[in-house]
Amino acid sequence: MTDYPSTSTVHNHIVTNDDERFIVKLSHFLLYIAILTSGFVLFEPAPFDPLILCTILIVLFSGAAIPRQIKWIMAIGFVHLMGSFFGVLMSDNLGDSNMHVIITAYMVIFCIGLIIMVYNNPKKIVDIIMKAYLWAALISSILAIMGYFHIGPTYELFTLYGRAKGGFKDPNVFAPFIVPPMLYLIEKIVHSNFKDKSLAVLKFSILLFALLLSFSRGAWGVFLFSSFLMFISLYYTAPSNRYRVELTLYILIAFVAMCVALVVAINIPAIADLVSQRASLSQDYDVAEGGRFSRHSDALRIVIQQPWGIGAKEFGVKFGEDVHNTYLTTFLIGGWVAGFSFLLAMLFTLVAGFKYCFTKFAMHKQFLIFYATFVSLAVEAWIIDIDHWRLLYIILGVLWGIIFYEKYNKLKPTNISTRYS
């Protein structure tokens, strides 16, 4: 593995400059299309999956620079997969357990590939991701709104149990997916000119309405906490007190606007009942006997008793429903090996990213969007399974790509982004 690129070869011949430019443009195009389709996963494998794998293969065979420090991420991923494999041996349901390991391996591979892409040219790659991601979120949100209000002949595809889910199978997966683009638009509203602000406000309103119609309490919390963390970071790293005053004004305006929007929403009969029902911090399926938190206790007992795990879906078969706790799920599926390696990866990301969250650098705003979402998802993971969410691995890829670039590009005067731009 090399930190910096040398003369690259593809299919055992020297790549010309024209060839390199074509390969780079092709990888950028495929990445854009992959992210653009990431908001449509009604079936699996989703269009995103082969597209992102093709993109990564092209990047790897084009001679892209690979950071040496990625070895520890690969090591953690390998250990996690080995733990999951041992869990398969403990499982009575080999089909589900084998498929779980395959999907996990795919997620790890595309995350590592994305880290390499971002590392080689973070500004360009993250810009491509965010532009495509915003349109993916808008398209999925418009479908969600149309589905909720029964607009169009196929509206039922975009709702579940009376909740908007857009191009996803579950409202609880759709809603967190649109949070990073919402943070991206907040940043645009704060820092853009009037024309761009107006357009950003319109797009943000669409996403916010779709978020509300998902009736996902976890996603509501993810958005609020991510926004709070983002504003705290922007306030802390502000260049002047005048900027802090302006930021405070934006926060007050946003708070008032959201209160007004909520009042309007709850006066719409098609929304009011579900809002009042979902606004409760706890539901019967959370606290009742055999509910979510009761299952957490059962899962913890099994984790202690079965250090090698029990395989995928086994807990759901025995107790009638999955545990809905990512950390406990990884321990159940792959035992202590898979569980602790997953915890380690999450903890490393939290700790390493914290410094960059409150440090001013060239890509601070872009980094902040993904880090704030990651912190919120790490909390939400206690009440839902996110270990196979594509969103999680996109976020990890962007975060570590930027971290590696910032840490190790400073060691040499050569700018690695000149190779992959």
C-alpha positions in Angstrom: 0.0 0.0 0.0 1.2 3.5 -0.8 0.4 6.8 0.6 1.2 8.6 -2.6 0.7 7.5 -6.2 3.4 6.4 -8.5 3.1 5.6 -12.2 0.0 3.5 -12.5 -0.8 0.5 -14.6 -4.0 -1.1 -15.7 -4.0 -4.5 -17.4 -0.2 -4.6 -17.3 0.3 -1.6 -19.5 1.2 2.0 -18.7 -1.8 4.3 -18.6 -1.6 7.4 -20.7 -2.8 10.8 -19.5 -5.8 10.5 -21.7 -6.6 7.1 -20.4 -6.2 8.4 -16.8 -8.6 11.3 -17.4 -11.1 9.0 -19.0 -10.9 6.5 -16.1 -11.2 9.3 -13.5 -14.2 10.9 -15.3 -15.9 7.5 -15.6 -15.4 6.8 -11.9 -16.8 10.2 -11.0 -19.8 9.6 -13.3 -20.5 6.2 -11.9 -20.2 7.5 -8.3 -22.7 10.3 -9.1 -25.2 7.8 -10.5 -24.6 5.3 -7.6 -25.4 8.0 -5.0 -28.3 9.3 -7.1 -29.9 5.8 -7.0 -29.1 5.3 -3.3 -32.6 6.7 -2.4 -34.3 3.8 -4.2 -33.9 0.4 -2.4 -37.4 -1.1 -2.6 -35.7 -4.3 -3.7 -32.2 -5.8 -3.2 -29.7 -5.8 -4.5 -30.6 -2.2 -5.2 -29.2 -0.3 -8.3 -26.7 1.4 -5.9 -25.0 -1.9 -5.1 -23.5 -2.9 -8.5 -22.9 0.7 -9.4 -20.8 1.5 -6.3 -18.9 -1.8 -6.7 -18.0 -1.0 -10.3 -16.9 2.5 -9.3 -14.6 1.1 -6.6 -13.1 -1.5 -8.9 -12.3 1.2 -11.5 -10.7 3.3 -8.8 -8.6 0.5 -7.4 -7.3 -0.6 -10.8 -6.6 3.0 -11.9 -3.6 3.3 -9.6 -5.3 5.5 -6.9 -3.2 6.2 -3.8 -4.0 4.0 -0.8 -3.3 5.4 2.7 -1.1 3.1 4.9 -3.3 3.8 7.9 -6.3 2.1 6.2 -4.7 -1.2 7.2 -6.2 -0.9 10.7 -9.7 -0.4 9.2 -9.2 -3.4 7.0 -8.1 -5.4 10.1 -11.1 -4.4 12.1 -13.4 -5.3 9.1 -11.6 -8.6 8.7 -12.0 -9.5 12.4 -15.7 -8.5 12.4 -16.3 -10.7 9.4 -14.5 -13.6 11.0 -16.7 -13.2 14.1 -19.7 -13.2 11.9 -18.5 -16.3 10.2 -18.1 -18.2 13.5 -21.7 -17.1 14.2 -22.8 -18.9 11.1 -21.4 -22.1 12.5 -23.5 -21.6 15.7 -26.7 -20.9 13.7 -29.6 -23.2 12.9 -30.6 -21.0 10.0 -27.6 -21.2 7.7 -29.2 -19.4 4.8 -29.9 -16.2 6.7 -26.6 -16.3 8.5 -24.6 -16.8 5.3 -26.4 -14.0 3.6 -25.8 -11.7 6.5 -22.0 -12.3 6.3 -22.0 -11.7 2.5 -23.9 -8.4 2.9 -21.6 -7.3 5.7 -18.5 -8.1 3.6 -20.0 -6.1 0.7 -20.6 -3.1 3.1 -17.0 -3.3 4.4 -15.6 -3.4 0.9 -17.6 -0.5 -0.5 -16.7 1.5 2.7 -13.0 0.9 2.2 -13.3 1.8 -1.5 -15.1 5.0 -0.7 -12.4 5.9 1.9 -9.7 5.5 -0.9 -11.7 7.7 -3.3 -12.2 10.5 -0.8 -8.6 10.3 0.3 -7.4 10.8 -3.2 -9.4 14.0 -3.8 -11.8 14.8 -0.9 -13.1 18.1 -2.2 -14.1 16.7 -5.6 -15.5 13.4 -4.4 -17.5 14.8 -1.4 -18.9 17.5 -3.7 -20.0 14.8 -6.2 -21.5 12.8 -3.3 -23.4 15.7 -1.8 -24.8 17.0 -5.1 -26.1 13.5 -6.1 -27.2 12.8 -2.5 -29.3 15.9 -2.4 -31.2 14.9 -5.5 -31.6 11.4 -4.3 -33.1 12.7 -1.0 -35.4 15.1 -2.9 -36.7 12.5 -5.3 -37.3 10.0 -2.5 -39.0 12.7 -0.4 -41.3 13.8 -3.2 -42.3 10.1 -3.8 -42.9 9.8 0.0 -45.1 12.9 0.1 -47.0 11.8 -3.0 -47.5 8.3 -1.5 -48.8 9.8 1.8 -51.4 11.9 0.1 -52.3 9.1 -2.4 -51.1 11.0 -5.4 -50.4 8.9 -8.5 -51.3 5.3 -9.5 -48.5 3.6 -7.5 -48.7 5.7 -4.3 -48.9 2.6 -2.1 -45.3 1.7 -3.0 -44.1 4.7 -1.0 -45.9 4.3 2.3 -46.1 1.7 5.0 -48.6 1.5 7.8 -49.8 5.0 6.9 -46.2 6.4 7.1 -44.2 7.9 4.3 -41.2 5.8 3.3 -40.2 7.1 -0.2 -38.0 4.7 -2.1 -37.2 2.6 0.9 -38.7 -0.5 2.5 -39.1 1.1 5.9 -39.9 4.7 7.1 -37.3 4.3 9.8 -34.6 3.8 7.1 -35.9 6.4 4.7 -36.1 9.2 7.3 -32.5 9.2 8.6 -31.3 8.9 5.0 -32.5 12.5 4.2 -30.8 14.0 7.3 -27.3 14.7 5.8 -28.9 16.6 2.8 -30.9 18.6 5.3 -27.8 19.6 7.1 -26.1 20.4 3.8 -29.0 22.7 3.0 -28.8 24.4 6.4 -25.2 25.2 5.7 -26.2 26.6 2.3 -28.9 28.7 3.9 -26.4 30.2 6.4 -23.6 30.9 4.0 -25.2 31.5 0.6 -26.5 34.7 -1.1 -30.2 35.5 -1.2 -31.0 33.6 -4.4 -29.3 30.5 -3.2 -30.8 30.8 0.2 -34.3 30.9 -1.3 -33.7 27.8 -3.3 -32.1 26.0 -0.4 -35.1 26.9 1.9 -37.5 25.4 -0.7 -35.6 22.2 -0.9 -35.2 22.0 2.8 -39.0 22.4 3.3 -39.6 19.4 1.0 -37.2 17.3 3.0 -38.5 18.5 6.4 -42.1 17.7 5.4 -41.1 14.2 4.2 -39.3 13.7 7.5 -42.4 14.7 9.4 -44.6 12.3 7.3 -42.2 9.4 8.1 -43.4 9.6 11.7 -40.0 8.2 12.7 -39.2 9.3 16.2 -35.7 8.1 15.9 -35.1 10.1 12.7 -36.7 13.2 14.3 -34.2 12.8 17.1 -31.3 12.3 14.6 -32.2 15.5 12.8 -32.6 17.6 15.9 -29.4 16.3 17.6 -27.4 16.5 14.3 -28.6 20.1 13.8 -27.7 21.0 17.4 -24.2 19.5 17.1 -23.7 21.3 13.7 -24.7 24.7 15.1 -22.5 24.2 18.2 -19.5 23.4 16.0 -20.2 26.4 13.6 -20.6 28.6 16.6 -17.3 27.4 18.2 -15.3 27.7 15.0 -16.9 31.0 14.0 -14.4 33.6 12.7 -15.9 36.5 14.6 -18.5 37.5 17.2 -20.6 39.1 14.5 -20.8 35.8 12.8 -22.0 34.2 16.0 -24.7 36.8 16.4 -25.9 36.1 12.8 -25.8 32.4 13.5 -27.9 32.9 16.6 -30.4 34.8 14.6 -30.7 32.0 12.1 -31.3 29.5 14.9 -34.1 31.6 16.3 -35.7 32.1 12.8 -35.4 28.3 12.2 -37.0 27.5 15.6 -39.9 29.8 15.0 -40.4 28.5 11.4 -40.4 24.9 12.6 -42.9 25.6 15.3 -45.2 27.3 12.8 -44.8 24.4 10.4 -45.6 21.9 13.1 -48.7 23.9 14.2 -49.9 23.9 10.5 -49.1 20.2 10.1 -51.1 19.1 13.2 -54.1 20.9 11.9 -54.2 18.7 8.8 -56.5 15.8 9.7 -54.4 13.3 7.6 -51.4 14.1 9.8 -52.7 15.1 13.3 -53.6 11.6 14.6 -50.2 10.0 13.7 -48.3 13.0 15.1 -50.0 12.8 18.4 -49.5 9.0 18.5 -45.8 9.1 17.5 -44.9 12.1 19.6 -44.9 10.0 22.7 -41.4 9.1 23.9 -42.4 5.5 24.6 -44.9 3.1 23.0 -46.4 -0.1 24.2 -44.1 -2.1 21.9 -41.2 -0.4 23.7 -42.0 -0.8 27.4 -44.7 -3.6 27.6 -43.8 -7.1 28.6 -42.0 -8.7 25.6 -41.4 -5.2 24.1 -38.3 -3.7 22.7 -36.5 -3.0 26.1 -37.5 -6.3 27.5 -35.9 -8.0 24.4 -32.7 -6.0 25.1 -32.5 -7.7 28.5 -33.0 -11.1 26.9 -30.4 -10.4 24.2 -27.9 -9.3 26.8 -28.3 -12.5 28.7 -27.7 -14.6 25.5 -24.6 -12.4 24.6 -23.1 -13.3 28.0 -23.9 -17.0 27.7 -23.0 -17.4 24.0 -19.6 -15.7 23.4 -19.4 -17.1 19.8 -22.8 -15.8 18.9 -25.9 -17.5 17.6 -26.1 -16.3 14.0 -28.4 -14.0 12.1 -32.2 -14.0 12.6 -31.9 -16.6 15.4 -33.0 -14.2 18.1 -36.0 -13.1 16.1 -37.1 -16.7 15.5 -36.9 -17.5 19.2 -38.5 -14.3 20.6 -40.8 -13.4 17.7 -39.0 -10.2 16.8 -35.5 -8.9 16.3 -33.8 -7.1 19.2 -33.6 -3.8 17.4 -30.4 -2.7 19.0 -27.4 -2.6 16.6 -24.8 -3.2 19.3 -26.6 -6.2 20.8 -27.4 -7.5 17.3 -23.7 -7.6 16.3 -22.9 -9.5 19.5 -25.8 -11.9 18.9 -24.8 -12.6 15.3 -21.0 -12.8 15.5 -20.3 -13.2 19.3 -17.9 -11.1 21.2 -15.4 -10.9 18.3 -17.9 -9.3 15.9 -19.5 -7.2 18.7 -16.4 -5.7 20.1 -14.9 -5.0 16.7 -18.0 -3.1 15.7 -18.0 -1.2 18.9 -14.3 -0.4 18.4 -14.9 0.9 14.9 -17.8 3.2 16.1 -15.8 4.4 19.1 -12.7 5.2 17.0 -14.8 7.2 14.6 -16.4 9.1 17.4 -13.1 10.0 19.0 -11.1 10.7 15.9 -13.8 12.8 14.3 -14.4 14.9 17.5 -11.2 16.8 16.9 -12.1 17.7 13.3 -15.6 18.6 14.3 -14.2 21.5 16.4 -11.2 22.4 14.3 -11.3 24.9 11.5 -9.9 23.4 8.2 -10.6 23.5 4.5 -13.3 20.8 4.5 -14.7 21.5 8.0 -18.3 22.2 6.8 -18.5 19.0 4.7 -16.9 16.9 7.4 -19.4 18.4 10.0 -22.4 17.3 8.0 -21.4 13.7 8.0 -19.9 13.6 11.5 -23.0 15.2 13.1 -25.2 12.6 11.4 -22.8 9.8 12.5 -22.9 10.8 16.2 -26.7 10.9 16.1 -26.9 7.5 14.3 -24.5 6.0 16.9 -27.1 7.0 19.5 -30.1 5.8 17.5 -28.4 2.5 17.0 -29.4 1.6 20.5 -33.1 1.3 19.4 -32.7 0.2 15.8 -30.5 -2.0 13.7 -28.3 0.1 11.4 -25.4 -2.3 10.8 -26.6 -2.9 7.2 -27.6 0.6 6.3 -25.8 1.9 3.3 -26.0 5.4 4.8 -23.7 4.3 7.7 -21.0 3.1 5.4 -21.2 6.1 3.1 -20.7 8.3 6.2 -17.8 6.2 7.5 -16.2 6.3 4.0 -16.4 10.1 3.8 -15.3 10.7 7.4 -12.2 8.4 7.3 -11.3 9.6 3.8 -11.1 13.2 5.0 -9.4 12.3 8.3 -6.6 10.3 6.4 -6.2 13.1 3.9 -5.9 15.8 6.6 -3.5 13.8 8.8 -1.1 12.4 6.2 -1.3 14.8 3.3 0.6 17.3 5.5 3.6 15.0 5.8 4.7 15.7 2.2 4.6 18.8 0.1 3.1 16.9 -2.8 -0.6 17.2 -2.9 -2.1 13.8 -3.5 -5.3 15.3 -4.9 -3.4 16.2 -8.1 -3.4 12.6 -9.1 -7.1 12.0 -8.9 -8.7 15.2 -9.9 
